[in-house]
Amino acid sequence: MRVTLIISVYNKIRELELVFHALERQSVSDFDVVLADDGSGNEMTEFFEKAKHEFSFPMLRIWQDNKGFRKNRILNKALTAADTDYLIFIDGDCIPNSIFIESHINQSKAGSVLCGKRIQLGKKFSEALTKENIIRGEYEKRLFRLLMDSVNKNETSTKHPEQSYVIKNQFIRNKFNTSKISMLGCNFSVEKELLLSINGFDENYAGPGLGEDSDIEFRLRLRGIKFETVRNLANVYHIYHTKTIEDKTNFEYFTKVKEGKKFFCDNGLLKTKYNK
């Protein structure tokens, strides 16, 4: 099965280059890449044009003018542009492990969403990452050092290092992962038709937070869709940056969405009202 990997980006060229090197060492090659670019500048354009010739996987860049945070709008454009029936989503500062795409493909089920987790790398580890680290796969072999860095428990330390451990045996993985499954926008996969059935991403979310994951999860659950976990299998390493503050208006809007209990949003792929 061929899939499309949709990567949300806004500048951060260094981080995206590291992600591309990680994609080059994936255990499978049946994937396309679509960049959902929320208004990056000319440096990203130059990087992308070079990257198309440097890396082996097909890639397409979908870009929109920089008019503030409009991630859901560009995600809708990206999923429309995707040529495959199955989509995987990550952010441009999240480095996938070598079996990331293979795991999403192998674990996929009709009518289900796969939800992965992220290891939040500390500032020290993030600044020290090089493309050579990625090419050699060293970033996947530092569990002990990540655990030690996480002991500090401060703003710049590593968080959730235990997520980096790969458990291939599904029985053991299920026993290990008993918490409620929730969706992160930086690591999930879904059939394209399921997103189409809820009118894609709701573009009424004006800033970061909730719109690209919590809202999608809520509306897909209303739709009766099942959620499965690929935790400790399809892992991503999130490169450190200062904490993103969720937009207050998003919380207010999400409350209205939950009260309305309507899975088909009004301002998504289609700009219309949903009628039963």
Long-range contacts (C-beta under 8 A, 24 or more apart in sequence): 1-30, 1-86, 1-105, 1-108, 2-30, 2-31, 2-32, 2-84, 3-30, 3-31, 3-32, 3-84, 3-86, 3-87, 3-88, 3-101, 3-104, 3-105, 3-189, 4-31, 4-32, 4-33, 4-34, 4-82, 4-83, 4-84, 4-86, 4-87, 4-88, 5-31, 5-32, 5-33, 5-34, 5-87, 5-88, 5-89, 5-90, 5-101, 6-34, 6-36, 6-75, 6-78, 6-79, 6-82, 6-87, 6-88, 6-89, 6-90, 7-33, 7-34, 7-35, 7-36, 7-90, 7-91, 7-92, 8-36, 8-38, 8-71, 8-74, 8-75, 8-89, 8-90, 8-91, 8-92, 8-185, 8-186, 8-212, 9-35, 9-36, 9-37, 9-38, 9-40, 9-44, 9-91, 9-92, 10-37, 10-38, 10-39, 10-40, 10-92, 11-40, 11-41, 11-43, 11-44, 12-92, 12-93, 13-43, 13-44, 13-47, 15-92, 15-93, 15-239, 16-44, 16-47, 16-92, 16-93, 17-47, 17-51, 17-131, 18-95, 18-129, 18-131, 18-134, 18-239, 19-90, 19-92, 19-93, 19-94, 19-95, 19-96, 20-51, 20-54, 20-55, 21-131, 21-134, 21-135, 22-95, 22-96, 22-97, 22-98, 22-100, 22-134, 22-139, 23-55, 23-57, 23-96, 23-101, 24-55, 24-56, 24-57, 24-135, 25-98, 25-134, 25-135, 25-137, 26-96, 26-98, 26-99, 26-100, 26-101, 26-102, 27-98, 27-99, 27-101, 27-102, 28-101, 28-102, 28-105, 29-56, 29-57, 30-105, 31-57, 31-88, 31-101, 32-57, 32-58, 32-59, 32-60, 32-82, 32-83, 32-84, 33-57, 33-58, 33-59, 33-60, 34-59, 34-60, 34-61, 34-62, 34-78, 34-81, 34-82, 35-59, 35-60, 35-61, 35-62, 35-63, 35-78, 35-92, 36-62, 36-71, 36-74, 36-75, 36-77, 36-78, 37-61, 37-62, 37-63, 37-64, 37-74, 38-64, 38-66, 38-69, 38-70, 38-71, 38-73, 38-74, 39-63, 39-64, 39-65, 39-66, 39-67, 39-70, 40-66, 41-66, 68-206, 68-207, 69-206, 69-207, 69-208, 69-247, 70-203, 71-201, 71-205, 71-208, 71-211, 71-212, 72-201, 72-202, 72-203, 72-205, 72-211, 72-212, 73-201, 73-203, 75-200, 75-201, 75-212, 76-200, 76-201, 76-203, 76-268, 76-269, 79-192, 79-195, 79-200, 79-201, 79-269, 80-269, 82-192, 84-192, 85-191, 85-192, 85-193, 86-189, 86-190, 86-191, 86-192, 87-189, 87-190, 87-191, 87-192, 87-195, 88-188, 88-189, 89-185, 89-186, 89-187, 89-188, 89-189, 89-190, 90-186, 90-187, 90-236, 91-185, 91-186, 91-238, 93-238, 93-239, 93-241, 94-118, 94-186, 94-187, 94-236, 94-237, 94-238, 94-239, 95-129, 95-134, 95-139, 95-236, 95-237, 95-239, 96-234, 96-235, 96-236, 96-237, 97-140, 97-164, 97-166, 97-234, 97-235, 97-236, 97-237, 98-137, 98-140, 99-166, 99-233, 99-234, 100-234, 100-235, 100-236, 101-234, 103-230, 103-233, 103-234, 104-189, 104-230, 104-234, 107-228, 107-230, 107-233, 107-234, 108-189, 108-191, 109-226, 109-228, 110-191, 111-191, 111-194, 111-225, 111-226, 112-225, 112-226, 112-227, 112-228, 113-183, 113-188, 113-189, 113-190, 113-194, 113-217, 113-220, 113-225, 113-226, 113-227, 113-228, 114-188, 114-189, 114-190, 114-228, 114-229, 114-230, 114-234, 115-181, 115-182, 115-183, 115-184, 115-187, 115-188, 115-227, 115-228, 115-229, 115-230, 115-231, 116-184, 116-187, 116-188, 116-229, 116-230, 116-231, 116-233, 116-234, 116-235, 116-236, 117-160, 117-163, 117-184, 117-187, 117-231, 117-232, 117-235, 117-236, 118-160, 118-163, 118-184, 118-186, 118-187, 118-235, 118-236, 118-237, 118-238, 119-146, 119-158, 119-159, 119-160, 119-161, 119-163, 119-164, 119-235, 119-236, 119-237, 119-238, 120-158, 120-159, 120-160, 120-238, 120-240, 121-146, 121-158, 121-237, 121-238, 121-239, 121-240, 122-146, 122-149, 122-150, 122-152, 122-156, 122-157, 122-158, 122-159, 122-240, 123-156, 123-157, 123-240, 124-149, 124-156, 125-149, 125-158, 125-240, 126-239, 126-240, 127-240, 129-239, 139-237, 140-164, 155-243, 156-240, 163-231, 163-232, 163-235, 164-235, 164-237, 165-232, 166-232, 166-233, 166-235, 167-232, 167-233, 168-233, 173-231, 173-232, 173-233, 176-232, 177-229, 177-231, 177-232, 181-227, 181-228, 181-229, 182-217, 183-213, 183-214, 183-216, 183-217, 183-227, 184-213, 185-212, 185-213, 185-216, 186-236, 186-238, 187-230, 187-234, 187-235, 187-236, 188-213, 189-230, 190-220, 194-220, 194-223, 194-225, 196-269, 197-223, 197-263, 197-264, 198-223, 198-263, 198-264, 198-265, 198-268, 199-264, 199-265, 199-266, 199-268, 199-269, 199-270, 199-274, 200-265, 200-268, 200-269, 201-268, 202-257, 202-265, 202-266, 202-267, 202-268, 203-267, 203-268, 204-253, 204-265, 204-266, 204-267, 205-247, 205-250, 205-253, 205-254, 206-247, 206-249, 206-250, 206-253, 207-246, 207-247, 207-249, 207-250, 208-244, 208-245, 208-246, 208-247, 208-250, 209-244, 209-245, 209-246, 209-247, 209-250, 209-251, 210-246, 210-250, 210-251, 210-254, 211-250, 211-254, 214-254, 215-254, 215-257, 215-265, 218-254, 218-257, 218-258, 219-257, 219-262, 219-263, 219-264, 219-265, 220-263, 222-261, 222-262, 222-263, 223-263
